[in-house]
Amino acid sequence: KNCYDIKDFYFNLNISSRNTTVIDTKINTAFIGGGKEAWINTNVNTTFLNVTFTEANVQVLAGSNLSVQYYVIVNVTNASGTGALQGANVSIGNSTHLLWSTNTNGTTDASGFARFNVTERMIFNGGNFNFSYVVNASVLGNSSSNLSFDPVVSSGTQYVHLSVTAVVLSDTTAPVVNLLSPGNASTVT
């Protein structure tokens, strides 16, 4: 986790433990002749989150999968031009490979951002495939925006912007007033 510039080994990264996650790392192409940047043992599922590497220099053995993920930040703003929308509901769903179907939900912060880790592609023994996603944002349950995107980051963060028409509901409820002083007063002048 959080390593930088791993290099100069026959296998710069040798993974033989199940469900391993490597985060914010650069695996250097400088390995000893005939080796690989990464070697993933049999029946091992591994996740690279924001990892720089060369796919051709990764060996994934039978029964194993390498999930390549990056950070995706969704920015939701009001279409009326009033800025960021806090509290917008955001969902991201995989629209391609149903076997690895993912749906993730979040809520925007005060700056209008919702943060996700999204799988760009899966690498397995004998091949790989890329994912496409649909992102949706809604506010107050009465407005929404949809956008399809393919993660196109090679390292780092991808930003997705959605503009949503947010309807501001006015409060028409009459206030409740309790007089504390003067006591037993039916009128106040």
C-alpha positions in Angstrom: 0.0 0.0 0.0 1.2 3.5 -0.9 4.5 2.4 -2.4 6.3 4.3 -5.0 8.7 3.3 -7.8 8.9 -0.5 -7.1 11.8 -1.8 -9.3 14.8 -4.0 -9.8 13.4 -7.4 -8.9 12.6 -10.4 -11.1 9.0 -9.8 -10.2 8.7 -6.3 -8.9 5.4 -7.3 -7.2 4.7 -10.9 -6.4 1.2 -11.4 -5.1 0.2 -14.8 -3.7 -2.4 -13.8 -1.0 -6.1 -13.6 -1.8 -8.0 -10.3 -2.0 -4.9 -8.1 -2.0 -5.3 -4.4 -2.7 -2.4 -2.2 -3.9 -3.1 1.5 -3.6 -1.5 4.7 -5.0 1.6 2.9 -6.3 4.0 3.1 -9.2 5.4 -0.2 -10.4 8.5 0.6 -12.5 9.3 -1.2 -15.7 12.9 -1.7 -14.5 12.9 -5.4 -13.6 15.5 -8.1 -14.0 15.6 -9.7 -17.5 12.7 -12.1 -18.2 10.7 -10.9 -15.1 7.5 -8.9 -14.8 6.3 -5.8 -13.1 3.7 -7.9 -11.3 3.0 -11.6 -10.9 -0.4 -12.7 -9.6 -0.5 -16.3 -8.4 -3.2 -18.9 -9.2 -6.7 -18.3 -7.7 -5.9 -14.9 -6.4 -8.1 -11.8 -6.8 -6.2 -8.6 -6.7 -7.2 -4.9 -7.0 -4.9 -2.1 -8.2 -6.4 1.2 -7.1 -4.6 4.2 -8.8 -1.6 2.1 -9.7 0.8 3.0 -12.6 1.9 -0.1 -14.5 2.3 -1.6 -17.9 -0.4 -4.2 -18.6 1.9 -6.2 -21.0 4.4 -6.7 -18.0 1.8 -8.2 -15.7 1.4 -12.0 -15.4 -2.1 -13.1 -14.1 -2.2 -16.9 -13.6 -5.2 -19.2 -14.1 -8.3 -18.6 -11.9 -7.0 -15.1 -10.9 -8.4 -11.6 -11.7 -6.8 -8.2 -11.5 -9.3 -5.4 -11.1 -7.8 -2.1 -12.2 -9.6 0.8 -10.4 -9.2 4.6 -10.3 -10.7 7.4 -8.3 -13.8 9.0 -9.9 -15.1 12.3 -8.5 -18.6 13.3 -9.5 -19.3 17.1 -9.3 -23.0 18.0 -9.2 -24.0 21.6 -9.8 -27.3 23.4 -10.1 -28.3 24.0 -13.8 -29.6 27.4 -12.8 -26.0 28.5 -12.2 -26.2 28.8 -8.4 -23.2 26.5 -7.9 -22.6 23.2 -6.1 -25.4 21.0 -4.8 -24.9 19.6 -1.4 -26.9 16.5 -0.5 -27.5 15.3 -4.1 -27.9 11.5 -4.5 -25.4 10.1 -6.9 -25.2 6.5 -8.2 -22.7 4.9 -10.6 -23.6 1.6 -12.2 -21.6 -0.7 -14.5 -23.4 -0.8 -17.8 -21.4 -3.5 -19.6 -20.3 -6.7 -18.0 -23.2 -8.0 -15.8 -21.0 -10.8 -14.3 -19.0 -8.0 -12.5 -22.0 -5.7 -12.1 -21.5 -2.9 -9.6 -23.8 -0.2 -8.4 -22.4 2.3 -6.0 -24.3 5.2 -4.3 -23.1 8.3 -2.5 -24.2 11.8 -1.5 -22.5 15.1 -2.5 -20.6 17.0 0.2 -20.8 20.8 0.7 -18.6 21.4 -2.4 -21.0 19.3 -4.6 -18.5 16.3 -4.8 -19.2 12.6 -4.4 -16.1 10.3 -4.5 -16.0 6.7 -5.8 -13.5 3.9 -6.7 -14.5 2.6 -10.1 -13.1 -0.4 -12.0 -11.7 0.6 -15.4 -10.9 -3.0 -16.5 -10.5 -6.6 -15.4 -7.4 -8.5 -16.4 -7.4 -12.3 -16.2 -5.4 -15.2 -17.6 -5.9 -15.0 -21.3 -7.5 -11.6 -21.7 -9.2 -8.5 -20.3 -12.2 -6.3 -20.8 -13.1 -2.7 -20.1 -16.1 -1.3 -18.3 -18.6 1.5 -19.1 -20.7 3.3 -16.6 -23.9 5.3 -16.2 -23.8 8.0 -13.5 -27.0 9.5 -12.2 -27.6 12.5 -9.9 -30.9 13.6 -8.4 -31.9 16.3 -5.9 -35.1 16.3 -3.8 -36.4 13.3 -5.7 -37.8 15.5 -8.5 -34.9 16.2 -10.8 -32.1 14.1 -12.2 -29.3 13.9 -14.8 -27.8 10.9 -16.5 -24.4 10.6 -18.1 -22.6 7.5 -19.6 -18.8 7.4 -19.5 -15.9 5.1 -19.9 -13.1 5.4 -17.4 -10.2 6.9 -19.4 -7.6 7.5 -16.7 -4.2 5.8 -16.9 -3.4 7.0 -13.4 -5.0 9.3 -10.9 -8.5 10.7 -10.8 -11.3 11.2 -13.4 -13.8 14.0 -12.9 -17.4 13.7 -14.1 -19.6 16.8 -14.0 -23.4 16.6 -13.8 -25.7 19.6 -14.0 -29.0 19.1 -12.3 -32.1 21.4 -12.2 -32.8 21.6 -8.5 -36.2 22.9 -7.5 -36.2 24.8 -4.2 -39.4 24.1 -2.3 -40.8 27.1 -0.4 -42.0 26.5 3.1 -45.8 27.2 3.3 -46.3 25.8 6.8 -47.6 28.4 9.3 -45.3 28.9 12.3 -46.3 27.7 15.8 -45.9 30.6 18.4 -46.0 30.0 22.1 -45.9 33.1 24.4 -43.7 32.7 27.4 -44.2 36.2 28.8 -46.5 37.9 29.8 -48.4 34.9 31.1 -52.0 34.3 30.3 -52.1 37.1 27.8 -54.7 36.8 25.1 -53.4 39.8 23.2 -50.1 41.5 22.9 -49.7 45.1 22.1 
